Amino acid sequence: MVRKETGLSEISEFAIAGLQIGQQVVAMAGPSCLKDIAASLSQAGLRPDAALRSGRLVFLTAPDCLCQLTKPDHPFQRGALRRNGPLLRWVSDWSWAYTNGFSADALRHQRLVHDFVRSLGALSVCTAHCHKVERSSLLALLADHRRAARA
């Protein structure tokens, strides 16, 4: 989804709904986006600090978290993902990856994350803030998401 507004209403609604029904929610985004998500959860009456401590909410700071997804033995050494729990919700905001224009690395990271999330059987939402992303990068992002949806 392409966000025209600076707010994260769609992401917040998706994350809140998952947390309210006991699902684990994983959010992968740049640091400022993660702070905004935490603030929106607080405004909805949830306690993101408590959810983070309990593991019901997992924040992955991009791009530093991407190396964890490439480890062959266990993607998250600390066991953050609950593979045997209720269905997982995954939020990815890709604005951080495309702020300097299109890059092959960003596309490679995106495919890596898509393949990983698909292997989990997770419900997922991917976003990018359109004011931070050049048109050509946005088109590449959308094309790759369509490819991932067909796979």
C-alpha positions in Angstrom: 0.0 0.0 0.0 1.2 3.5 -0.8 0.7 5.9 2.0 -0.2 9.4 0.9 -0.6 10.7 4.4 2.3 10.9 6.9 0.2 9.0 9.4 0.2 5.3 9.8 -3.5 4.6 10.2 -3.6 1.5 8.1 -0.5 0.0 9.7 -1.8 0.9 13.2 -5.2 -0.6 12.6 -3.6 -3.8 11.3 -1.2 -4.1 14.3 -3.9 -3.2 16.9 -6.3 -5.7 15.5 -3.7 -8.5 15.7 -2.6 -7.5 19.3 -6.2 -7.4 20.5 -6.9 -11.0 19.4 -3.6 -12.3 20.8 -1.6 -12.5 17.6 2.1 -11.7 17.5 2.8 -8.6 15.5 6.2 -8.0 13.8 7.0 -4.6 12.5 10.0 -4.0 10.2 10.7 -0.4 9.4 13.0 2.5 9.9 13.5 3.9 13.4 11.2 6.9 13.0 8.4 4.7 11.6 8.7 2.3 14.5 8.5 5.2 17.0 5.3 6.3 15.2 3.8 2.8 15.4 4.5 2.7 19.1 2.9 6.1 19.6 -0.2 5.0 17.7 -0.5 1.9 19.8 -0.3 4.0 22.9 -3.0 6.3 21.6 -5.2 3.3 21.1 -4.8 2.3 24.8 -2.3 -0.4 24.2 1.1 -0.6 26.0 3.7 -1.1 23.3 6.5 -1.4 26.0 4.7 -4.3 27.7 3.9 -5.9 24.3 7.6 -5.6 23.3 8.8 -7.2 26.6 6.3 -10.1 26.3 7.2 -10.8 22.7 3.7 -10.1 21.5 5.1 -7.2 19.5 8.5 -7.4 17.8 10.2 -4.3 16.3 12.9 -4.9 13.7 14.9 -1.8 12.8 15.7 -1.7 9.1 18.1 -2.1 7.5 20.1 -3.5 10.4 17.6 -6.4 11.0 18.0 -7.8 7.4 21.1 -9.8 8.3 19.1 -11.8 10.8 16.8 -13.0 8.0 19.7 -14.5 6.0 21.0 -16.7 8.8 20.4 -20.3 7.6 19.9 -21.9 11.1 17.5 -19.7 12.9 16.4 -16.3 11.6 16.1 -14.7 15.0 18.7 -15.9 17.5 16.8 -14.6 20.4 13.7 -16.5 19.4 11.5 -13.5 18.9 9.2 -15.2 16.4 6.6 -17.6 17.8 6.3 -20.2 15.1 3.8 -22.3 17.1 1.6 -19.5 18.3 -1.5 -18.0 16.8 -1.2 -16.5 13.3 1.5 -13.9 12.9 1.0 -10.4 11.5 3.9 -8.8 9.7 4.2 -5.1 8.9 6.9 -3.8 6.6 7.5 -0.2 5.8 9.9 0.2 2.9 10.2 4.0 2.9 13.7 3.8 4.4 14.9 1.6 1.4 13.8 4.0 -1.4 14.5 7.4 0.0 17.6 7.7 -2.1 16.1 6.3 -5.3 15.8 2.8 -6.6 18.6 0.4 -5.7 19.2 -3.3 -6.5 20.0 -3.8 -2.8 16.6 -2.5 -1.7 14.9 -4.8 -4.2 17.0 -7.8 -3.0 16.1 -7.0 0.6 12.4 -6.7 -0.3 12.4 -10.1 -2.0 14.3 -11.7 0.9 11.7 -10.4 3.4 8.8 -11.4 1.1 10.1 -14.9 0.8 10.7 -15.1 4.6 7.2 -13.8 5.5 5.6 -16.1 3.0 7.4 -19.1 4.6 5.7 -18.1 7.9 2.2 -18.1 6.5 1.8 -14.6 8.0 -0.7 -12.0 7.3 1.3 -9.0 6.0 1.0 -5.4 5.0 3.8 -3.6 3.1 3.8 0.2 2.9 5.9 3.0 1.6 5.3 6.7 2.1 4.9 8.1 -1.4 6.3 11.6 -0.6 9.6 9.9 0.4 9.9 7.7 -2.6 10.7 8.7 -6.2 8.1 7.7 -8.8 10.5 5.2 -10.5 11.3 3.5 -7.2 7.6 3.4 -6.3 6.8 1.7 -9.6 9.6 -0.9 -9.0 8.3 -1.5 -5.5 4.7 -2.1 -6.7 5.9 -4.3 -9.6 7.8 -6.5 -7.1 4.9 -6.7 -4.8 2.7 -7.9 -7.7 5.3 -10.5 -8.5 5.4 -11.7 -4.9 1.6 -11.9 -4.8 1.5 -14.1 -7.8 4.2 -16.5 -6.5 
